Amino acid sequence: MIDLFNRWFQRHFSDPQVIFLVVFLILSFTIVISFNDTLAPVFAAIVIAYLLEGIVVLLNHWIKRRMASVILVFVGFLTALMVTLFVITPLLWEQITDLITDTPKYIERGRQLILQLPTNYSFISEESVLELFSLIQSEVTSMGKHVLTFSLSSIQGSITIMIYLILAPLLVFFFLKDKDLILGWFMNFFPKNTQLSTKVWLDMDQQIGNYIRGKFWEITIISVMCFITFSFLGLKYALLISIMVGLSVVIPYIGATVVTIPVALIAFFQWGWTSDFAWLMVAYGIIQALDGNVIVPLLFSEVVNIHPVAIIVAILFFGGLWGFWGVFFAIPLGTLVNSVITAWPSIPNSVLTEKSQASNT
């Protein structure tokens, strides 16, 4: 048994590059998980820098000066940030307030519909209906407590957000401006013989960049399409729901399923079982079909394909370890695991046999 373990260990871990890669990955994951909240501005800045790097490279083909390209892209980023903060955010907050105000009315209407179930369907008992409504009331009460807790801690949260809004853009600028300098400093801590780590890094660098840029454009396109469609059909809270649908694409498969529930509920409470409700659900279904069959293949054609089962497992595993960032980076992290497994060197059994015979003689 010991000899079998020794042969397995020598086959997969005899290369010093492998040892270094394993230690580096363990340390990286430990740091990320341990300092998740503290390093949140850094993670956000890295994501934004990856997103803007593609624009900088594209612009640099014409300007031929990276610093000028970085400044132009960064000014555009600050402009978009200001528009988001002072134009989109107030409108979004207004719709959130309207939804909270209308929620008791929706709950009462839902209660009336639930109480009618035993009359319309004989196989549903009145006791089960009352139990269901009691469960709904307890969930709503729990949500209310969470909202109250959030409002009591909103002052501290606002201060934290303001600090992040200052630090994150600064980090984005320096990540773009001093990209080569930062990478060079970081590589000083690596040993010289790191072909395996370099191979994995180059693969992951391309995959993460493509994924972040593709996911940003997917969120933007889906949000805009939903906002135009919902506004045209007259759905309430069009901006809020459109952003929810756009952000749902961060979680493949699961997000689209979950976000369909509030879309259908709000449409039903607004129109009931009418043609308006049917048209909205048909339009929403078309948008989801376009996302899965047209937008995703176009945007993520260069990203390594991963089986849906592996994606769901990655979402559950990394989301449990790392929260939101684990869910967001589930596919790149799954790709990292795949890249490491693919690039992992192993010594053939024949070589191990020769080494064993040589050591015995």
Sequence and secondary structure as in RCSB ss.txt:
>XXXX:A:sequence
MIDLFNRWFQRHFSDPQVIFLVVFLILSFTIVISFNDTLAPVFAAIVIAYLLEGIVVLLNHWIKRRMASVILVFV
GFLTALMVTLFVITPLLWEQITDLITDTPKYIERGRQLILQLPTNYSFISEESVLELFSLIQSEVTSMGKHVLTF
SLSSIQGSITIMIYLILAPLLVFFFLKDKDLILGWFMNFFPKNTQLSTKVWLDMDQQIGNYIRGKFWEITIISVM
CFITFSFLGLKYALLISIMVGLSVVIPYIGATVVTIPVALIAFFQWGWTSDFAWLMVAYGIIQALDGNVIVPLLF
SEVVNIHPVAIIVAILFFGGLWGFWGVFFAIPLGTLVNSVITAWPSIPNSVLTEKSQASNT
>XXXX:A:secstr
 HHHHHHHHHHHH SHHHHHHHHHHHHHHHHHHHTTTTTHHHHHHHHHHHHHHHHHHHHHHHH  HHHHHHHHHH
HHHHHHHHIIIIIHHHHHHHHHHHHHHHHHHHHHHHHHHHTHHHH TTS HHHHHHHHHHHHHHHHHHHHHHHHH
HHTHHHHHHHHHHHHHHHHHHHHHHHHTHHHHHHHHHTTS S  HHHHHHHHHHHHHHHHHHHHHHHHHHHHHHH
HHHHHHHHT TTHHHHHHHHHHHTTSTTHHHHHHHHHHHHHHHHHH SSHHHHHHHHHHHHHHHHIIIIIHHHHT
TTS    HHHHHHHHHHHHHHHHHHHHHTHHHHHHHHHHHHHH     HHHHHHHHHHHH 
